[in-house]
Amino acid sequence: MQLSGPWDRAQVARFLDRTAVPMRIAVNGSQGFPVLASLWFLPDGDDLLCATSPRARLVALLREDPRCGFEVSPDQPPYRGVRGRATASLSQDGGGPLLERLLKRYGIPRDGGLARWLLTRADEEVVITLSPRRLLSWDYSRRMGAG
């Protein structure tokens, strides 16, 4: 994996582990235009894991072309984050348990309406594993007076 930017591998891993914002993922659309989606993610070693419905357009597009771009960055200053290129793989195994972990990571109450709705289809969830090929970090904390 190629790494550039101000953070080393450990700093990137720490940021991804501590940052619970949706990841933006860009995939190649069938009409030649990029398609952008936001998904909850969970770091797993060098990979990033997501879960979604098997009927999601994103899943169909990744089956056609597993190359994608992604970004993890909070919307609040100081601006910093990680973006990269990855190859995605899809699996029907483990979607339910991953969904449970994602609900916990993002602080979604298990007894709330959203969690109950998502969990009704947990056994169908597809696991998307992004294996980064290139990562770029950026951090404007010092520039913005927060470092």
CNS distance restraints for C-alpha pairs under 8 A (distance, minus, plus):
assign (resid   1 and name CA) (resid 132 and name CA) 6.63 0.50 0.50
assign (resid   1 and name CA) (resid 133 and name CA) 4.73 0.50 0.50
assign (resid   1 and name CA) (resid 134 and name CA) 5.49 0.50 0.50
assign (resid   1 and name CA) (resid 135 and name CA) 7.46 0.50 0.50
assign (resid   2 and name CA) (resid 133 and name CA) 6.24 0.50 0.50
assign (resid   2 and name CA) (resid 134 and name CA) 4.56 0.50 0.50
assign (resid   2 and name CA) (resid 135 and name CA) 6.21 0.50 0.50
assign (resid   3 and name CA) (resid   8 and name CA) 7.69 0.50 0.50
assign (resid   3 and name CA) (resid   9 and name CA) 7.53 0.50 0.50
assign (resid   3 and name CA) (resid 134 and name CA) 5.89 0.50 0.50
assign (resid   3 and name CA) (resid 135 and name CA) 4.87 0.50 0.50
assign (resid   3 and name CA) (resid 136 and name CA) 5.97 0.50 0.50
assign (resid   4 and name CA) (resid 135 and name CA) 6.33 0.50 0.50
assign (resid   4 and name CA) (resid 136 and name CA) 4.87 0.50 0.50
assign (resid   4 and name CA) (resid 137 and name CA) 6.52 0.50 0.50
assign (resid   5 and name CA) (resid 136 and name CA) 5.37 0.50 0.50
assign (resid   5 and name CA) (resid 137 and name CA) 4.72 0.50 0.50
assign (resid   5 and name CA) (resid 138 and name CA) 5.82 0.50 0.50
assign (resid   6 and name CA) (resid 137 and name CA) 6.29 0.50 0.50
assign (resid   6 and name CA) (resid 138 and name CA) 6.29 0.50 0.50
assign (resid   6 and name CA) (resid 139 and name CA) 7.19 0.50 0.50
assign (resid   7 and name CA) (resid  11 and name CA) 5.43 0.50 0.50
assign (resid   7 and name CA) (resid  12 and name CA) 6.09 0.50 0.50
assign (resid   7 and name CA) (resid 137 and name CA) 6.09 0.50 0.50
assign (resid   7 and name CA) (resid 138 and name CA) 7.57 0.50 0.50
assign (resid   8 and name CA) (resid  12 and name CA) 6.30 0.50 0.50
assign (resid   9 and name CA) (resid  13 and name CA) 6.19 0.50 0.50
assign (resid  10 and name CA) (resid  14 and name CA) 6.11 0.50 0.50
assign (resid  11 and name CA) (resid  15 and name CA) 6.11 0.50 0.50
assign (resid  12 and name CA) (resid  16 and name CA) 6.20 0.50 0.50
assign (resid  12 and name CA) (resid  82 and name CA) 7.19 0.50 0.50
assign (resid  12 and name CA) (resid 137 and name CA) 7.21 0.50 0.50
assign (resid  13 and name CA) (resid  17 and name CA) 6.06 0.50 0.50
assign (resid  13 and name CA) (resid  43 and name CA) 7.86 0.50 0.50
assign (resid  13 and name CA) (resid  46 and name CA) 7.83 0.50 0.50
assign (resid  14 and name CA) (resid  18 and name CA) 6.14 0.50 0.50
assign (resid  15 and name CA) (resid  19 and name CA) 5.87 0.50 0.50
assign (resid  15 and name CA) (resid  81 and name CA) 7.69 0.50 0.50
assign (resid  16 and name CA) (resid  20 and name CA) 7.84 0.50 0.50
assign (resid  16 and name CA) (resid  43 and name CA) 6.46 0.50 0.50
assign (resid  16 and name CA) (resid  72 and name CA) 7.56 0.50 0.50
assign (resid  16 and name CA) (resid  82 and name CA) 7.99 0.50 0.50
assign (resid  17 and name CA) (resid  42 and name CA) 7.51 0.50 0.50
assign (resid  17 and name CA) (resid  43 and name CA) 6.14 0.50 0.50
assign (resid  19 and name CA) (resid  72 and name CA) 7.98 0.50 0.50
assign (resid  19 and name CA) (resid  74 and name CA) 7.75 0.50 0.50
assign (resid  20 and name CA) (resid  40 and name CA) 7.83 0.50 0.50
assign (resid  20 and name CA) (resid  41 and name CA) 7.87 0.50 0.50
assign (resid  20 and name CA) (resid 105 and name CA) 6.83 0.50 0.50
assign (resid  20 and name CA) (resid 106 and name CA) 6.02 0.50 0.50
assign (resid  21 and name CA) (resid  40 and name CA) 7.01 0.50 0.50
assign (resid  21 and name CA) (resid  72 and name CA) 7.12 0.50 0.50
assign (resid  21 and name CA) (resid  73 and name CA) 7.27 0.50 0.50
assign (resid  21 and name CA) (resid  74 and name CA) 6.36 0.50 0.50
assign (resid  21 and name CA) (resid 106 and name CA) 7.73 0.50 0.50
assign (resid  22 and name CA) (resid  38 and name CA) 5.67 0.50 0.50
assign (resid  22 and name CA) (resid  39 and name CA) 5.12 0.50 0.50
assign (resid  22 and name CA) (resid  40 and name CA) 4.64 0.50 0.50
assign (resid  22 and name CA) (resid  41 and name CA) 6.66 0.50 0.50
assign (resid  22 and name CA) (resid  72 and name CA) 7.06 0.50 0.50
assign (resid  23 and name CA) (resid  38 and name CA) 5.44 0.50 0.50
assign (resid  23 and name CA) (resid  39 and name CA) 5.29 0.50 0.50
assign (resid  23 and name CA) (resid  40 and name CA) 6.03 0.50 0.50
assign (resid  23 and name CA) (resid  41 and name CA) 6.33 0.50 0.50
assign (resid  23 and name CA) (resid  70 and name CA) 6.77 0.50 0.50
assign (resid  23 and name CA) (resid  71 and name CA) 5.77 0.50 0.50
assign (resid  23 and name CA) (resid  72 and name CA) 4.90 0.50 0.50
assign (resid  23 and name CA) (resid  73 and name CA) 7.61 0.50 0.50
assign (resid  24 and name CA) (resid  36 and name CA) 6.78 0.50 0.50
assign (resid  24 and name CA) (resid  37 and name CA) 5.67 0.50 0.50
assign (resid  24 and name CA) (resid  38 and name CA) 4.42 0.50 0.50
assign (resid  24 and name CA) (resid  39 and name CA) 6.50 0.50 0.50
assign (resid  24 and name CA) (resid  70 and name CA) 5.41 0.50 0.50
assign (resid  24 and name CA) (resid  71 and name CA) 5.20 0.50 0.50
assign (resid  24 and name CA) (resid  72 and name CA) 6.54 0.50 0.50
assign (resid  25 and name CA) (resid  36 and name CA) 5.65 0.50 0.50
assign (resid  25 and name CA) (resid  37 and name CA) 5.34 0.50 0.50
assign (resid  25 and name CA) (resid  38 and name CA) 6.15 0.50 0.50
assign (resid  25 and name CA) (resid  39 and name CA) 7.49 0.50 0.50
assign (resid  25 and name CA) (resid  68 and name CA) 6.85 0.50 0.50
assign (resid  25 and name CA) (resid  69 and name CA) 5.71 0.50 0.50
assign (resid  25 and name CA) (resid  70 and name CA) 4.26 0.50 0.50
assign (resid  25 and name CA) (resid  71 and name CA) 6.60 0.50 0.50
assign (resid  26 and name CA) (resid  34 and name CA) 6.20 0.50 0.50
assign (resid  26 and name CA) (resid  35 and name CA) 5.48 0.50 0.50
assign (resid  26 and name CA) (resid  36 and name CA) 4.40 0.50 0.50
assign (resid  26 and name CA) (resid  37 and name CA) 6.48 0.50 0.50
assign (resid  26 and name CA) (resid  68 and name CA) 5.58 0.50 0.50
assign (resid  26 and name CA) (resid  69 and name CA) 5.02 0.50 0.50
assign (resid  26 and name CA) (resid  70 and name CA) 6.02 0.50 0.50
assign (resid  27 and name CA) (resid  34 and name CA) 5.68 0.50 0.50
assign (resid  27 and name CA) (resid  35 and name CA) 5.27 0.50 0.50
assign (resid  27 and name CA) (resid  36 and name CA) 6.51 0.50 0.50
assign (resid  27 and name CA) (resid  58 and name CA) 7.45 0.50 0.50
assign (resid  27 and name CA) (resid  61 and name CA) 6.98 0.50 0.50
assign (resid  27 and name CA) (resid  62 and name CA) 6.97 0.50 0.50
assign (resid  27 and name CA) (resid  65 and name CA) 7.89 0.50 0.50
assign (resid  27 and name CA) (resid  66 and name CA) 7.89 0.50 0.50
assign (resid  27 and name CA) (resid  67 and name CA) 6.80 0.50 0.50
assign (resid  27 and name CA) (resid  68 and name CA) 4.77 0.50 0.50
assign (resid  27 and name CA) (resid  69 and name CA) 6.67 0.50 0.50
assign (resid  28 and name CA) (resid  32 and name CA) 6.67 0.50 0.50
assign (resid  28 and name CA) (resid  33 and name CA) 6.52 0.50 0.50
assign (resid  28 and name CA) (resid  34 and name CA) 4.91 0.50 0.50
assign (resid  28 and name CA) (resid  35 and name CA) 6.20 0.50 0.50
assign (resid  28 and name CA) (resid  61 and name CA) 6.86 0.50 0.50
assign (resid  28 and name CA) (resid  62 and name CA) 7.91 0.50 0.50
assign (resid  28 and name CA) (resid  65 and name CA) 6.84 0.50 0.50
assign (resid  28 and name CA) (resid  67 and name CA) 7.46 0.50 0.50
assign (resid  28 and name CA) (resid  68 and name CA) 7.02 0.50 0.50
assign (resid  29 and name CA) (resid  33 and name CA) 5.26 0.50 0.50
assign (resid  29 and name CA) (resid  34 and name CA) 5.24 0.50 0.50
assign (resid  29 and name CA) (resid  35 and name CA) 5.57 0.50 0.50
assign (resid  29 and name CA) (resid  61 and name CA) 6.41 0.50 0.50
assign (resid  30 and name CA) (resid  61 and name CA) 7.19 0.50 0.50
assign (resid  37 and name CA) (resid  58 and name CA) 7.57 0.50 0.50
assign (resid  39 and name CA) (resid  50 and name CA) 6.57 0.50 0.50
assign (resid  39 and name CA) (resid  51 and name CA) 7.78 0.50 0.50
assign (resid  40 and name CA) (resid  50 and name CA) 6.03 0.50 0.50
assign (resid  40 and name CA) (resid  51 and name CA) 7.59 0.50 0.50
assign (resid  40 and name CA) (resid 102 and name CA) 6.68 0.50 0.50
assign (resid  40 and name CA) (resid 106 and name CA) 7.78 0.50 0.50
assign (resid  41 and name CA) (resid  48 and name CA) 6.22 0.50 0.50
assign (resid  41 and name CA) (resid  49 and name CA) 5.35 0.50 0.50
assign (resid  41 and name CA) (resid  50 and name CA) 4.75 0.50 0.50
assign (resid  41 and name CA) (resid  51 and name CA) 7.81 0.50 0.50
assign (resid  41 and name CA) (resid 102 and name CA) 6.92 0.50 0.50
assign (resid  42 and name CA) (resid  48 and name CA) 5.66 0.50 0.50
assign (resid  42 and name CA) (resid  49 and name CA) 5.07 0.50 0.50
assign (resid  42 and name CA) (resid  50 and name CA) 6.58 0.50 0.50
assign (resid  42 and name CA) (resid 102 and name CA) 6.78 0.50 0.50
assign (resid  42 and name CA) (resid 105 and name CA) 7.90 0.50 0.50
assign (resid  43 and name CA) (resid  47 and name CA) 5.99 0.50 0.50
assign (resid  43 and name CA) (resid  48 and name CA) 4.57 0.50 0.50
assign (resid  43 and name CA) (resid  49 and name CA) 6.20 0.50 0.50
assign (resid  44 and name CA) (resid  48 and name CA) 5.77 0.50 0.50
assign (resid  44 and name CA) (resid  49 and name CA) 6.76 0.50 0.50
assign (resid  46 and name CA) (resid 131 and name CA) 6.89 0.50 0.50
assign (resid  46 and name CA) (resid 132 and name CA) 7.17 0.50 0.50
assign (resid  47 and name CA) (resid 129 and name CA) 6.46 0.50 0.50
assign (resid  47 and name CA) (resid 130 and name CA) 5.52 0.50 0.50
assign (resid  47 and name CA) (resid 131 and name CA) 4.85 0.50 0.50
assign (resid  47 and name CA) (resid 132 and name CA) 6.59 0.50 0.50
assign (resid  48 and name CA) (resid 129 and name CA) 5.76 0.50 0.50
assign (resid  48 and name CA) (resid 130 and name CA) 5.07 0.50 0.50
assign (resid  48 and name CA) (resid 131 and name CA) 6.80 0.50 0.50
assign (resid  49 and name CA) (resid 127 and name CA) 6.76 0.50 0.50
assign (resid  49 and name CA) (resid 128 and name CA) 5.71 0.50 0.50
assign (resid  49 and name CA) (resid 129 and name CA) 4.72 0.50 0.50
assign (resid  49 and name CA) (resid 130 and name CA) 6.39 0.50 0.50
assign (resid  50 and name CA) (resid  98 and name CA) 7.70 0.50 0.50
assign (resid  50 and name CA) (resid 127 and name CA) 5.75 0.50 0.50
assign (resid  50 and name CA) (resid 128 and name CA) 5.03 0.50 0.50
assign (resid  50 and name CA) (resid 129 and name CA) 6.55 0.50 0.50
assign (resid  51 and name CA) (resid  95 and name CA) 6.01 0.50 0.50
assign (resid  51 and name CA) (resid  98 and name CA) 6.78 0.50 0.50
assign (resid  51 and name CA) (resid  99 and name CA) 6.22 0.50 0.50
assign (resid  51 and name CA) (resid 125 and name CA) 5.92 0.50 0.50
assign (resid  51 and name CA) (resid 126 and name CA) 5.45 0.50 0.50
assign (resid  51 and name CA) (resid 127 and name CA) 4.63 0.50 0.50
assign (resid  51 and name CA) (resid 128 and name CA) 5.94 0.50 0.50
assign (resid  52 and name CA) (resid  56 and name CA) 6.94 0.50 0.50
assign (resid  52 and name CA) (resid  59 and name CA) 7.99 0.50 0.50
assign (resid  52 and name CA) (resid  95 and name CA) 7.98 0.50 0.50
assign (resid  52 and name CA) (resid 125 and name CA) 5.33 0.50 0.50
assign (resid  52 and name CA) (resid 126 and name CA) 5.40 0.50 0.50
assign (resid  52 and name CA) (resid 127 and name CA) 6.82 0.50 0.50
assign (resid  52 and name CA) (resid 128 and name CA) 7.68 0.50 0.50
assign (resid  53 and name CA) (resid  59 and name CA) 7.91 0.50 0.50
assign (resid  53 and name CA) (resid 124 and name CA) 6.74 0.50 0.50
assign (resid  53 and name CA) (resid 125 and name CA) 5.04 0.50 0.50
assign (resid  53 and name CA) (resid 126 and name CA) 5.99 0.50 0.50
assign (resid  54 and name CA) (resid  59 and name CA) 6.35 0.50 0.50
assign (resid  54 and name CA) (resid 124 and name CA) 6.76 0.50 0.50
assign (resid  54 and name CA) (resid 125 and name CA) 6.17 0.50 0.50
assign (resid  54 and name CA) (resid 126 and name CA) 5.57 0.50 0.50
assign (resid  55 and name CA) (resid  59 and name CA) 7.06 0.50 0.50
assign (resid  55 and name CA) (resid  60 and name CA) 7.66 0.50 0.50
assign (resid  56 and name CA) (resid  60 and name CA) 6.91 0.50 0.50
assign (resid  57 and name CA) (resid  61 and name CA) 6.20 0.50 0.50
assign (resid  58 and name CA) (resid  62 and name CA) 6.10 0.50 0.50
assign (resid  59 and name CA) (resid  63 and name CA) 6.20 0.50 0.50
assign (resid  59 and name CA) (resid  90 and name CA) 7.77 0.50 0.50
assign (resid  60 and name CA) (resid  64 and name CA) 6.52 0.50 0.50
assign (resid  61 and name CA) (resid  65 and name CA) 6.18 0.50 0.50
assign (resid  61 and name CA) (resid  66 and name CA) 7.70 0.50 0.50
assign (resid  62 and name CA) (resid  66 and name CA) 4.54 0.50 0.50
assign (resid  62 and name CA) (resid  67 and name CA) 7.29 0.50 0.50
assign (resid  62 and name CA) (resid  88 and name CA) 6.88 0.50 0.50
assign (resid  62 and name CA) (resid  89 and name CA) 7.88 0.50 0.50
assign (resid  63 and name CA) (resid  90 and name CA) 7.74 0.50 0.50
assign (resid  66 and name CA) (resid  87 and name CA) 5.35 0.50 0.50
assign (resid  66 and name CA) (resid  88 and name CA) 4.87 0.50 0.50
assign (resid  66 and name CA) (resid  89 and name CA) 6.75 0.50 0.50
assign (resid  67 and name CA) (resid  85 and name CA) 7.45 0.50 0.50
assign (resid  67 and name CA) (resid  86 and name CA) 6.01 0.50 0.50
assign (resid  67 and name CA) (resid  87 and name CA) 4.74 0.50 0.50
assign (resid  67 and name CA) (resid  88 and name CA) 6.38 0.50 0.50
assign (resid  68 and name CA) (resid  85 and name CA) 5.86 0.50 0.50
assign (resid  68 and name CA) (resid  86 and name CA) 5.43 0.50 0.50
assign (resid  68 and name CA) (resid  87 and name CA) 6.19 0.50 0.50
assign (resid  68 and name CA) (resid  88 and name CA) 7.10 0.50 0.50
assign (resid  69 and name CA) (resid  83 and name CA) 7.39 0.50 0.50
assign (resid  69 and name CA) (resid  84 and name CA) 5.61 0.50 0.50
assign (resid  69 and name CA) (resid  85 and name CA) 4.46 0.50 0.50
assign (resid  69 and name CA) (resid  86 and name CA) 6.06 0.50 0.50
assign (resid  70 and name CA) (resid  83 and name CA) 5.45 0.50 0.50
assign (resid  70 and name CA) (resid  84 and name CA) 5.50 0.50 0.50
assign (resid  70 and name CA) (resid  85 and name CA) 6.46 0.50 0.50
assign (resid  70 and name CA) (resid  86 and name CA) 7.57 0.50 0.50
assign (resid  71 and name CA) (resid  81 and name CA) 7.35 0.50 0.50
assign (resid  71 and name CA) (resid  82 and name CA) 5.75 0.50 0.50
assign (resid  71 and name CA) (resid  83 and name CA) 4.07 0.50 0.50
assign (resid  71 and name CA) (resid  84 and name CA) 6.57 0.50 0.50
assign (resid  72 and name CA) (resid  81 and name CA) 5.65 0.50 0.50
assign (resid  72 and name CA) (resid  82 and name CA) 5.38 0.50 0.50
assign (resid  72 and name CA) (resid  83 and name CA) 6.25 0.50 0.50
assign (resid  73 and name CA) (resid  79 and name CA) 7.42 0.50 0.50
assign (resid  73 and name CA) (resid  80 and name CA) 6.13 0.50 0.50
assign (resid  73 and name CA) (resid  81 and name CA) 4.43 0.50 0.50
assign (resid  73 and name CA) (resid  82 and name CA) 6.56 0.50 0.50
assign (resid  74 and name CA) (resid  79 and name CA) 7.10 0.50 0.50
assign (resid  74 and name CA) (resid  80 and name CA) 7.33 0.50 0.50
assign (resid  74 and name CA) (resid  81 and name CA) 7.27 0.50 0.50
assign (resid  75 and name CA) (resid  79 and name CA) 7.29 0.50 0.50
assign (resid  77 and name CA) (resid 141 and name CA) 7.85 0.50 0.50
assign (resid  77 and name CA) (resid 144 and name CA) 7.66 0.50 0.50
assign (resid  78 and name CA) (resid 139 and name CA) 7.67 0.50 0.50
assign (resid  78 and name CA) (resid 140 and name CA) 6.05 0.50 0.50
assign (resid  78 and name CA) (resid 141 and name CA) 4.99 0.50 0.50
assign (resid  78 and name CA) (resid 144 and name CA) 6.02 0.50 0.50
assign (resid  78 and name CA) (resid 146 and name CA) 6.46 0.50 0.50
assign (resid  79 and name CA) (resid 138 and name CA) 7.99 0.50 0.50
assign (resid  79 and name CA) (resid 139 and name CA) 6.18 0.50 0.50
assign (resid  79 and name CA) (resid 140 and name CA) 5.45 0.50 0.50
assign (resid  79 and name CA) (resid 141 and name CA) 6.65 0.50 0.50
assign (resid  80 and name CA) (resid 137 and name CA) 7.39 0.50 0.50
assign (resid  80 and name CA) (resid 138 and name CA) 5.18 0.50 0.50
assign (resid  80 and name CA) (resid 139 and name CA) 4.07 0.50 0.50
assign (resid  80 and name CA) (resid 140 and name CA) 5.91 0.50 0.50
assign (resid  80 and name CA) (resid 141 and name CA) 7.23 0.50 0.50
assign (resid  81 and name CA) (resid 137 and name CA) 5.65 0.50 0.50
assign (resid  81 and name CA) (resid 138 and name CA) 5.55 0.50 0.50
assign (resid  81 and name CA) (resid 139 and name CA) 6.55 0.50 0.50
assign (resid  82 and name CA) (resid 135 and name CA) 6.69 0.50 0.50
assign (resid  82 and name CA) (resid 136 and name CA) 5.62 0.50 0.50
assign (resid  82 and name CA) (resid 137 and name CA) 4.41 0.50 0.50
assign (resid  82 and name CA) (resid 138 and name CA) 6.58 0.50 0.50
assign (resid  83 and name CA) (resid 135 and name CA) 5.78 0.50 0.50
assign (resid  83 and name CA) (resid 136 and name CA) 5.36 0.50 0.50
assign (resid  83 and name CA) (resid 137 and name CA) 6.51 0.50 0.50
assign (resid  84 and name CA) (resid 132 and name CA) 6.66 0.50 0.50
assign (resid  84 and name CA) (resid 133 and name CA) 7.40 0.50 0.50
assign (resid  84 and name CA) (resid 134 and name CA) 5.24 0.50 0.50
assign (resid  84 and name CA) (resid 135 and name CA) 4.36 0.50 0.50
assign (resid  84 and name CA) (resid 136 and name CA) 5.89 0.50 0.50
assign (resid  85 and name CA) (resid 132 and name CA) 5.72 0.50 0.50
assign (resid  85 and name CA) (resid 133 and name CA) 5.64 0.50 0.50
assign (resid  85 and name CA) (resid 134 and name CA) 5.22 0.50 0.50
assign (resid  85 and name CA) (resid 135 and name CA) 6.78 0.50 0.50
assign (resid  86 and name CA) (resid 130 and name CA) 5.73 0.50 0.50
assign (resid  86 and name CA) (resid 131 and name CA) 5.20 0.50 0.50
assign (resid  86 and name CA) (resid 132 and name CA) 3.99 0.50 0.50
assign (resid  86 and name CA) (resid 133 and name CA) 5.14 0.50 0.50
assign (resid  86 and name CA) (resid 134 and name CA) 6.95 0.50 0.50
assign (resid  87 and name CA) (resid 130 and name CA) 5.67 0.50 0.50
assign (resid  87 and name CA) (resid 131 and name CA) 5.30 0.50 0.50
assign (resid  87 and name CA) (resid 132 and name CA) 6.45 0.50 0.50
assign (resid  87 and name CA) (resid 133 and name CA) 7.22 0.50 0.50
assign (resid  88 and name CA) (resid 128 and name CA) 6.40 0.50 0.50
assign (resid  88 and name CA) (resid 129 and name CA) 5.44 0.50 0.50
assign (resid  88 and name CA) (resid 130 and name CA) 4.50 0.50 0.50
assign (resid  88 and name CA) (resid 131 and name CA) 6.25 0.50 0.50
assign (resid  89 and name CA) (resid 128 and name CA) 5.81 0.50 0.50
assign (resid  89 and name CA) (resid 129 and name CA) 5.23 0.50 0.50
assign (resid  89 and name CA) (resid 130 and name CA) 6.66 0.50 0.50
assign (resid  90 and name CA) (resid 126 and name CA) 6.57 0.50 0.50
assign (resid  90 and name CA) (resid 127 and name CA) 5.67 0.50 0.50
assign (resid  90 and name CA) (resid 128 and name CA) 4.85 0.50 0.50
assign (resid  90 and name CA) (resid 129 and name CA) 6.44 0.50 0.50
assign (resid  91 and name CA) (resid  95 and name CA) 7.95 0.50 0.50
assign (resid  91 and name CA) (resid 126 and name CA) 5.68 0.50 0.50
assign (resid  91 and name CA) (resid 127 and name CA) 5.12 0.50 0.50
assign (resid  91 and name CA) (resid 128 and name CA) 6.72 0.50 0.50
assign (resid  92 and name CA) (resid 124 and name CA) 7.21 0.50 0.50
assign (resid  92 and name CA) (resid 125 and name CA) 6.77 0.50 0.50
assign (resid  92 and name CA) (resid 126 and name CA) 4.92 0.50 0.50
assign (resid  92 and name CA) (resid 127 and name CA) 6.32 0.50 0.50
assign (resid  93 and name CA) (resid 126 and name CA) 7.28 0.50 0.50
assign (resid  93 and name CA) (resid 127 and name CA) 7.08 0.50 0.50
assign (resid  94 and name CA) (resid  98 and name CA) 6.15 0.50 0.50
assign (resid  94 and name CA) (resid 125 and name CA) 7.98 0.50 0.50
assign (resid  94 and name CA) (resid 126 and name CA) 7.90 0.50 0.50
assign (resid  94 and name CA) (resid 127 and name CA) 6.84 0.50 0.50
assign (resid  95 and name CA) (resid  99 and name CA) 6.03 0.50 0.50
assign (resid  95 and name CA) (resid 122 and name CA) 6.50 0.50 0.50
assign (resid  95 and name CA) (resid 123 and name CA) 6.49 0.50 0.50
assign (resid  95 and name CA) (resid 124 and name CA) 6.95 0.50 0.50
assign (resid  95 and name CA) (resid 125 and name CA) 4.56 0.50 0.50
assign (resid  95 and name CA) (resid 126 and name CA) 5.35 0.50 0.50
assign (resid  95 and name CA) (resid 127 and name CA) 5.23 0.50 0.50
assign (resid  96 and name CA) (resid 100 and name CA) 6.41 0.50 0.50
assign (resid  96 and name CA) (resid 119 and name CA) 7.57 0.50 0.50
assign (resid  96 and name CA) (resid 122 and name CA) 4.36 0.50 0.50
assign (resid  96 and name CA) (resid 123 and name CA) 5.15 0.50 0.50
assign (resid  96 and name CA) (resid 124 and name CA) 7.40 0.50 0.50
assign (resid  96 and name CA) (resid 125 and name CA) 6.17 0.50 0.50
assign (resid  97 and name CA) (resid 101 and name CA) 6.41 0.50 0.50
assign (resid  97 and name CA) (resid 122 and name CA) 7.92 0.50 0.50
assign (resid  98 and name CA) (resid 102 and name CA) 6.15 0.50 0.50
assign (resid  98 and name CA) (resid 127 and name CA) 7.62 0.50 0.50
assign (resid  99 and name CA) (resid 103 and name CA) 6.18 0.50 0.50
assign (resid  99 and name CA) (resid 119 and name CA) 7.74 0.50 0.50
assign (resid  99 and name CA) (resid 122 and name CA) 6.80 0.50 0.50
assign (resid  99 and name CA) (resid 125 and name CA) 7.74 0.50 0.50
assign (resid 100 and name CA) (resid 104 and name CA) 6.44 0.50 0.50
assign (resid 100 and name CA) (resid 119 and name CA) 7.96 0.50 0.50
assign (resid 101 and name CA) (resid 105 and name CA) 6.13 0.50 0.50
assign (resid 102 and name CA) (resid 106 and name CA) 6.11 0.50 0.50
assign (resid 103 and name CA) (resid 107 and name CA) 6.08 0.50 0.50
assign (resid 103 and name CA) (resid 108 and name CA) 5.03 0.50 0.50
assign (resid 103 and name CA) (resid 109 and name CA) 7.34 0.50 0.50
assign (resid 103 and name CA) (resid 110 and name CA) 7.23 0.50 0.50
assign (resid 103 and name CA) (resid 115 and name CA) 7.09 0.50 0.50
assign (resid 104 and name CA) (resid 108 and name CA) 6.15 0.50 0.50
assign (resid 104 and name CA) (resid 109 and name CA) 7.61 0.50 0.50
assign (resid 104 and name CA) (resid 110 and name CA) 7.99 0.50 0.50
assign (resid 108 and name CA) (resid 112 and name CA) 7.39 0.50 0.50
assign (resid 108 and name CA) (resid 114 and name CA) 7.74 0.50 0.50
assign (resid 108 and name CA) (resid 115 and name CA) 6.60 0.50 0.50
assign (resid 109 and name CA) (resid 115 and name CA) 6.62 0.50 0.50
assign (resid 110 and name CA) (resid 115 and name CA) 5.20 0.50 0.50
assign (resid 110 and name CA) (resid 116 and name CA) 6.65 0.50 0.50
assign (resid 111 and name CA) (resid 115 and name CA) 6.55 0.50 0.50
assign (resid 111 and name CA) (resid 116 and name CA) 6.27 0.50 0.50
assign (resid 112 and name CA) (resid 116 and name CA) 6.12 0.50 0.50
assign (resid 113 and name CA) (resid 117 and name CA) 6.10 0.50 0.50
assign (resid 114 and name CA) (resid 118 and name CA) 6.15 0.50 0.50
assign (resid 115 and name CA) (resid 119 and name CA) 5.91 0.50 0.50
assign (resid 116 and name CA) (resid 120 and name CA) 6.36 0.50 0.50
assign (resid 117 and name CA) (resid 121 and name CA) 7.44 0.50 0.50
assign (resid 118 and name CA) (resid 122 and name CA) 6.35 0.50 0.50
assign (resid 121 and name CA) (resid 125 and name CA) 6.85 0.50 0.50
assign (resid 140 and name CA) (resid 144 and name CA) 6.00 0.50 0.50
assign (resid 141 and name CA) (resid 145 and name CA) 6.11 0.50 0.50
assign (resid 141 and name CA) (resid 146 and name CA) 4.77 0.50 0.50
assign (resid 141 and name CA) (resid 147 and name CA) 4.84 0.50 0.50
assign (resid 142 and name CA) (resid 146 and name CA) 5.56 0.50 0.50
assign (resid 142 and name CA) (resid 147 and name CA) 4.32 0.50 0.50
assign (resid 143 and name CA) (resid 147 and name CA) 7.82 0.50 0.50
